[in-house]
Amino acid sequence: MVGERSSGNYELLQTVKTTPGARTIALDEKTGRLFLPTGRFGRTPAPTAAVPEPRAPLIPGSFAVIVVAP
């Protein structure tokens, strides 16, 4: 987590460990909470000519939202 030390000057406050796939973040500006959607993923399929860089599929029913509070 990053905090504003002074106007335009930021510093690292804390490193928060999440799960693989939790990359997108939404911020609640009133509470300072961060929301990270994620889930569990299956095996990545083998590359093909049509899909040279396949992504692992999301496992049905595994969707979750990680909440990080200040």
C-alpha positions as CSV (number, residue, x, y, z in Angstrom):
1,M,0.0,0.0,0.0
2,V,1.2,3.5,-0.8
3,G,0.5,6.7,1.2
4,E,0.9,10.3,0.4
5,R,3.6,11.7,2.6
6,S,3.2,15.3,1.4
7,S,1.7,16.9,-1.7
8,G,2.9,14.8,-4.6
9,N,5.3,12.8,-2.4
10,Y,4.4,9.1,-1.9
11,E,5.9,6.3,0.1
12,L,5.5,2.6,0.4
13,L,3.5,1.8,3.6
14,Q,3.0,-1.9,3.4
15,T,3.4,-4.8,1.0
16,V,0.1,-6.8,0.9
17,K,0.3,-10.5,-0.3
18,T,-2.8,-11.5,-2.4
19,T,-3.5,-14.5,-4.5
20,P,-2.6,-15.1,-8.2
21,G,-5.0,-13.4,-10.5
22,A,-5.8,-10.5,-8.1
23,R,-4.5,-7.7,-10.3
24,T,-7.4,-5.3,-10.7
25,I,-8.0,-2.9,-7.8
26,A,-11.0,-0.7,-6.9
27,L,-10.7,1.9,-4.2
28,D,-13.4,3.1,-1.8
29,E,-12.2,6.7,-1.3
30,K,-14.4,7.2,1.8
31,T,-13.0,4.2,3.8
32,G,-9.7,3.6,2.1
33,R,-10.5,0.0,1.5
34,L,-9.1,-1.8,-1.6
35,F,-11.1,-4.5,-3.4
36,L,-9.4,-7.1,-5.6
37,P,-11.5,-9.5,-7.6
38,T,-9.9,-13.0,-8.1
39,G,-10.6,-16.7,-8.2
40,R,-8.9,-20.0,-8.6
41,F,-7.6,-21.0,-12.0
42,G,-7.3,-24.3,-13.8
43,R,-4.4,-25.6,-15.9
44,T,-3.2,-23.4,-18.8
45,P,-4.0,-25.0,-22.1
46,A,-1.2,-25.8,-24.5
47,P,-0.4,-23.0,-27.0
48,T,-1.8,-23.4,-30.5
49,A,-1.3,-21.5,-33.7
50,A,-4.7,-19.8,-33.2
51,V,-4.0,-19.0,-29.5
52,P,-0.2,-18.8,-29.0
53,E,-0.5,-17.4,-25.4
54,P,-3.5,-19.1,-23.8
55,R,-4.8,-18.1,-20.3
56,A,-5.8,-20.5,-17.6
57,P,-9.6,-20.8,-17.2
58,L,-11.4,-19.6,-14.1
59,I,-12.7,-22.5,-12.0
60,P,-16.5,-22.1,-11.8
61,G,-17.7,-21.0,-8.4
62,S,-14.3,-19.8,-7.2
63,F,-14.8,-16.1,-7.7
64,A,-14.0,-14.0,-4.6
65,V,-13.2,-10.4,-3.7
66,I,-10.2,-9.7,-1.4
67,V,-10.8,-6.7,0.8
68,V,-7.8,-4.8,2.2
69,A,-8.5,-2.3,4.9
70,P,-6.1,0.5,5.9
